[in-house]
């Protein structure tokens, strides 16, 4: 019996050891990077603009949503059309929820396994570029002047390092604000307010009738877009450089007035009572179901708004002006969204680089812009086609087209580090939740800035 | 002697598991220690900052909040789990009808993924849309419809209860296994000597389950220090970090704020605290044993 067991057990040990070896060699359990982290400067060799080779090339595109087909329908449709037009190029789309996507890209950068093209938030994209993980798109742009001519300068300039390295191009314009259900306002004899005092009156009337004014979800701390526009009306862009340099404080009289306004809205009952246990998607559901008059969101909800029961009467609003505000009060928000960036390793493979550049050329083409508009999103390029003014997208364009309304160069949280940006979200929701006083909320951001 | 019991064969057979343990447990712990002395955003090279992160911990109000919440969860679940699961085990170890079905039902929460547990309980505990407050309000008990989650006070206590619910069956199963190992003739002898059930419980059952108690205490302590998914799903650590526990705060610091160095210092402190708790308990047990 013992003799029978002996060889069997040795076989078992052997099989287990071989399976471990197989796991490590397949990359399934890579404990350490196989390639050294790319520390060399971004590739400087010019990328030759040769006609796309007919050889089969596969490029990877990583997006920041779990289901690209449903959540980024425009990008998905563009990829499908691109592959039809370029049968020798296969684009493998990878989709992961935003937070996970950002973590994943950072880990992949460290292990040298970045996808060829990917979406990335501006602050970490800049860090990645400075660390040499991203390819320089300067030559791509200089060899494709028609692409450059189509894209507004700020969509390109936002993703340029001080040394001129072009590390990304905005993949869409970021237009944010408040969607408004005018059916609800109309039911109570209200109109879209213009000033903060008018907004307060709207809130009071709606609260008396048990209607939520602004749908929000604190479990999604980033969902404070409308409030980031509002802080611009208190001189944010005049102050922020000095604040970050330590010459001024985030806790200043102007910002204090703004946070006190948020507190006033909270006291009047503008937000859902369970705002602290809702997330952004639940807030969207609340609005789309007709249970809130406004939704703090952006152009990406245009398709859902259009499809809703109140879609025809909905409107898009950049929030109230403030009597005690600082500077221009007619501030809209149409800024570069997060960029598409290209992995530095792409530049070392001519065929892959050509395929990636062909994809980018197509993405910023008129044909792709039509696809984007048909999906109810805004294209980056200057669009000359017709947009139905009654559509969700049309309502955003209507708001953007108002005379004298000017967008800042970027969204306030996108010009600071991730940590400071998160502290800003925390401070705003802290007041909305009733956890922080306005002063405490401002101190939260100051503390985070000091820690950097 | 059967050849398998030779030392070198035993070591050889343990080697694969040991290798995996070193690669996925020990090395990450060492790496966490290393990164805790750095400032690192996850991109580029980490910058060595010495003990700066640890000094920051002492002044960080959010870290102290997460520490307090973790201890509250530990206290609540320690009492409820240890006492509740022991008594449940004693009950289920008797020959009562339906004991086997009850065991299966009580154990079932342990096989639900923790993130799903958090999701289920968020529908029950939400102060405005949850089942508990809905029933309380319908029953005219509005004054009992508290802010179980999403408020500033009750969340850690509620998390302790949810954790207890989740793990009760598992701890009970370990106690039942321990009870089954106690020889029945001891109870028979005690019964002959006139011991009543209460005396049997305190003078036979509990002393003979010392090792089982020790195992369960370790599991409860380490489990409480590892709680993440339930808090993450119930409140996300909010509102504004007031319901953070050590692991969720470490997660948010590392992955939301991209402060990996500081996040690892929180992880190291969590690790050291759980070892410290367990060591203290072990010392107390050993001392009592000597006495």
Contacts between the chains, C-beta under 8 A, distances in Angstrom:
chain1	res1	chain2	res2	distance
A	2	B	2	6.6
A	2	B	3	6.1
A	5	B	4	7.7
A	6	B	3	6.6
A	9	B	4	7.2
A	9	B	13	7.9
A	13	B	12	6.2
A	13	B	13	6.5
A	16	B	16	4.9
A	17	B	16	6.4
A	20	B	16	5.9
A	20	B	19	6.9
A	20	B	20	7.7
A	29	B	23	7.8
A	31	B	23	5.5
A	31	B	27	7.2
A	99	B	255	6.7
A	99	B	256	7.2
A	103	B	42	7.6
A	103	B	255	5.4
A	106	B	42	4.0
A	106	B	43	5.7
A	106	B	258	7.9
A	107	B	42	7.8
A	109	B	43	6.2
A	110	B	42	7.7
A	110	B	43	7.9
A	124	B	41	7.5
A	124	B	42	7.5
A	124	B	43	6.1
A	124	B	258	6.9
A	127	B	41	6.1
A	127	B	43	4.2
A	127	B	44	6.5
A	128	B	43	5.4
A	130	B	44	7.2
A	131	B	43	5.3
A	131	B	44	3.8
A	131	B	45	7.9
A	133	B	43	7.3
A	218	B	238	5.8
A	218	B	239	5.9
A	218	B	240	7.9
A	219	B	235	7.3
A	219	B	236	4.4
A	219	B	238	6.2
A	221	B	238	8.0
A	221	B	256	7.8
A	272	B	128	7.9
A	273	B	127	8.0
A	273	B	128	5.5
A	274	B	126	6.2
A	274	B	127	6.3
A	274	B	128	4.0
A	274	B	129	6.6
A	274	B	150	6.4
A	276	B	150	4.0
A	276	B	151	7.7
A	276	B	235	7.5
A	276	B	238	5.7
A	276	B	239	3.9
A	277	B	122	7.1
A	277	B	126	5.3
A	277	B	127	7.2
A	277	B	128	7.7
A	277	B	149	6.0
A	277	B	150	4.0
A	277	B	235	6.8
A	279	B	236	7.7
A	417	B	41	7.9
A	417	B	258	7.7
A	418	B	41	7.5
A	418	B	256	7.8
A	418	B	257	6.3
A	418	B	258	4.5
A	419	B	257	4.4
A	419	B	258	6.3
A	419	B	259	5.9
A	422	B	256	5.6
A	422	B	257	5.3
A	426	B	240	6.0
A	426	B	241	7.4
A	429	B	238	7.7
A	429	B	239	7.3
A	429	B	240	6.4
A	430	B	239	7.7
A	430	B	240	4.4
A	433	B	238	7.3
A	433	B	239	4.1
A	433	B	240	5.9
A	435	B	152	6.6
A	435	B	239	5.2
A	435	B	240	4.4
A	435	B	242	6.4
A	436	B	240	6.6
A	451	B	56	7.2
